[in-house]
Amino acid sequence: MEDPSRCRHLCVDMQRMFAEDTPWNVPWMQRVREGVAVLAATHPAETIFTRFVPPVDSADVQGTWRTYYEKWPMMTRQALGDDMVDILPELRALVPPAMVFDKPIYSPWLDGRLHLFLQKQEVSTLVISGGETDVCIMAAVMGAVDLGYSIILLRDAMCSTSDQTHDASLAVFGTRFSTQIRISTVQDVLAWWP
């Protein structure tokens, strides 16, 4: 059950390495960053920014993650630098009271820290924005569904590099998970969560 008094804004991976000139650039991010910033600035103490943090070197990770960073060596922190991993400057200006949650993988849930933090605050509803719809947002949403959160996805504050998989993801979220997920807009959420 959606509850604005027990709500947090989970802003997924709105980072410089996806907004600037890198192989992982997400052009759509420029279209959604204003809406994300407006919501975060309206509720800074209730906003959590996740950051997808690559390893320093591909040798620092195992399994298919090692293969992944061998394919993308220019996106390791050794090549990219730590500054590019940070959230966008207009979002960084909101920290604190907003907080930053780092994760080395797509999902923010697997090590349990984020869920424990939210449970201590009795959070039951998550408004989710950011990128990419079909990768890190998908991982965040599926974990949140499994953990029992009510989820509001902001179609005008989410981005991807692929129109096709973005649209397909929203279709799946809106139909297969309609009891756990509501798809909305920034303006509608601002009216619901003043």
C-alpha positions as CSV (number, residue, x, y, z in Angstrom):
1,M,0.0,0.0,0.0
2,E,1.5,3.3,-1.1
3,D,2.1,5.6,1.9
4,P,3.6,9.1,1.4
5,S,4.5,9.3,5.1
6,R,6.7,6.2,4.7
7,C,8.2,7.0,1.3
8,R,11.7,7.4,0.0
9,H,13.0,8.5,-3.4
10,L,15.5,5.9,-4.8
11,C,17.4,7.6,-7.5
12,V,19.4,5.0,-9.5
13,D,22.8,5.8,-10.9
14,M,22.5,9.4,-12.2
15,Q,26.2,9.6,-12.5
16,R,28.7,11.6,-14.5
17,M,30.1,8.5,-16.3
18,F,26.6,8.0,-17.9
19,A,26.0,11.7,-18.6
20,E,29.3,12.7,-20.0
21,D,31.5,11.6,-23.0
22,T,32.2,7.9,-22.1
23,P,31.5,4.6,-23.9
24,W,28.6,4.2,-21.4
25,N,27.0,7.6,-22.2
26,V,23.2,7.5,-21.9
27,P,21.9,10.4,-24.1
28,W,18.5,10.3,-22.6
29,M,19.9,11.3,-19.2
30,Q,19.9,14.9,-20.3
31,R,16.1,14.7,-20.9
32,V,15.3,13.4,-17.5
33,R,17.9,15.0,-15.2
34,E,15.7,18.1,-14.5
35,G,12.8,16.1,-13.3
36,V,15.0,13.9,-11.2
37,A,16.6,17.0,-9.6
38,V,13.3,18.7,-8.9
39,L,12.0,15.6,-7.1
40,A,15.3,15.2,-5.2
41,A,15.4,18.9,-4.2
42,T,11.8,18.8,-3.0
43,H,12.6,15.7,-0.8
44,P,16.4,15.8,-0.2
45,A,16.2,14.2,3.3
46,E,14.1,11.4,1.8
47,T,16.4,10.8,-1.3
48,I,18.9,8.1,-1.7
49,F,21.3,8.2,-4.7
50,T,22.8,5.0,-5.8
51,R,26.1,4.9,-7.6
52,F,27.3,2.0,-9.7
53,V,31.0,1.8,-8.8
54,P,33.3,-0.1,-11.1
55,P,36.4,-1.8,-9.8
56,V,39.8,-0.2,-9.9
57,D,40.9,-2.9,-12.3
58,S,39.2,-5.9,-13.9
59,A,41.5,-8.2,-11.8
60,D,39.7,-7.0,-8.7
61,V,36.5,-8.8,-9.6
62,Q,35.5,-12.4,-10.3
63,G,33.4,-14.5,-12.7
64,T,31.5,-12.8,-15.5
65,W,32.2,-9.4,-13.9
66,R,35.9,-9.9,-14.7
67,T,35.0,-10.7,-18.3
68,Y,32.7,-7.6,-18.3
69,Y,35.5,-5.3,-17.3
70,E,38.0,-6.9,-19.6
71,K,35.5,-5.9,-22.4
72,W,35.2,-2.3,-20.8
73,P,38.7,-1.6,-19.4
74,M,38.2,2.1,-20.1
75,M,35.4,2.1,-17.6
76,T,37.4,0.8,-14.6
77,R,38.3,3.4,-12.0
78,Q,41.9,3.1,-12.9
79,A,41.1,4.4,-16.4
80,L,38.1,6.5,-15.7
81,G,39.0,8.2,-12.4
82,D,36.9,8.4,-9.3
83,D,35.4,11.8,-10.1
84,M,33.5,10.3,-13.1
85,V,31.8,7.8,-10.8
86,D,30.1,10.6,-8.8
87,I,26.5,11.6,-9.2
88,L,25.6,14.6,-11.3
89,P,26.7,18.0,-9.7
90,E,23.1,19.3,-9.1
91,L,22.4,16.1,-7.2
92,R,25.7,16.1,-5.3
93,A,24.7,19.6,-4.0
94,L,21.8,17.9,-2.1
95,V,24.1,15.6,-0.1
96,P,23.5,15.9,2.8
97,P,20.7,15.6,3.7
98,A,20.3,13.2,0.8
99,M,22.5,10.2,1.0
100,V,24.7,8.2,-1.5
101,F,24.7,4.4,-1.5
102,D,27.5,2.8,-3.4
103,K,27.1,-0.7,-5.1
104,P,29.6,-2.7,-7.2
105,I,26.8,-4.5,-9.1
106,Y,23.5,-3.6,-10.7
107,S,21.3,-4.4,-7.7
108,P,21.4,-2.3,-4.5
109,W,19.8,-5.1,-2.5
110,L,22.1,-8.1,-2.4
111,D,24.3,-7.2,0.6
112,G,21.3,-6.2,2.7
113,R,22.5,-2.7,3.8
114,L,19.9,-0.7,1.9
115,H,17.0,-2.8,3.0
116,L,18.1,-2.7,6.6
117,F,18.5,1.1,6.4
118,L,15.0,1.5,5.0
119,Q,13.4,-0.9,7.4
120,K,14.9,0.9,10.4
121,Q,13.0,4.0,9.1
122,E,9.8,2.0,8.5
123,V,9.9,2.8,4.7
124,S,7.2,1.0,2.8
125,T,7.1,2.9,-0.5
126,L,9.8,3.7,-3.0
127,V,9.6,6.3,-5.8
128,I,12.2,5.2,-8.3
129,S,14.0,7.4,-10.9
130,G,17.3,7.3,-12.8
131,G,18.9,4.9,-15.3
132,E,19.0,2.6,-17.0
133,T,15.5,1.4,-17.0
134,D,16.5,-2.0,-18.5
135,V,19.6,-2.6,-16.3
136,C,20.1,-1.1,-12.9
137,I,16.6,0.2,-12.5
138,M,15.3,-3.3,-13.4
139,A,17.6,-4.8,-10.8
140,A,16.5,-2.3,-8.2
141,V,12.8,-2.8,-9.0
142,M,12.9,-6.6,-9.0
143,G,14.7,-6.6,-5.6
144,A,12.2,-4.1,-4.2
145,V,9.3,-6.2,-5.4
146,D,10.8,-9.3,-3.7
147,L,11.3,-7.3,-0.5
148,G,7.6,-6.2,-0.5
149,Y,7.9,-2.4,-1.2
150,S,5.2,-0.5,-3.0
151,I,6.9,1.0,-6.0
152,I,6.2,4.1,-8.0
153,L,8.2,4.3,-11.3
154,L,8.6,7.8,-12.9
155,R,8.3,7.3,-16.6
156,D,9.5,10.9,-17.2
157,A,12.5,10.6,-14.8
158,M,13.9,7.3,-16.1
159,C,16.3,6.8,-19.0
160,S,18.0,4.1,-21.1
161,T,20.2,3.9,-24.2
162,S,17.5,1.8,-25.9
163,D,14.0,3.0,-26.6
164,Q,12.9,-0.6,-27.4
165,T,14.1,-2.2,-24.1
166,H,13.0,0.9,-22.1
167,D,9.5,0.6,-23.5
168,A,9.4,-3.1,-23.1
169,S,10.6,-2.8,-19.4
170,L,7.8,-0.3,-18.6
171,A,5.3,-2.6,-20.3
172,V,6.4,-5.6,-18.2
173,F,6.5,-3.5,-15.0
174,G,3.0,-2.1,-15.7
175,T,1.3,-5.3,-16.6
176,R,3.0,-8.2,-14.9
177,F,3.7,-6.4,-11.6
178,S,0.6,-4.1,-11.5
179,T,-0.1,-4.9,-7.8
180,Q,3.4,-3.9,-6.7
181,I,4.3,-1.2,-9.2
182,R,2.5,2.0,-10.3
183,I,3.9,4.0,-13.3
184,S,3.5,7.7,-12.8
185,T,5.1,11.1,-13.5
186,V,7.2,13.5,-11.5
187,Q,4.3,16.1,-11.3
188,D,1.8,13.4,-10.2
189,V,4.2,12.2,-7.5
190,L,4.9,15.8,-6.3
191,A,1.1,16.3,-5.9
192,W,0.8,12.9,-4.1
193,W,3.9,13.5,-1.9
194,P,3.9,17.3,-1.1
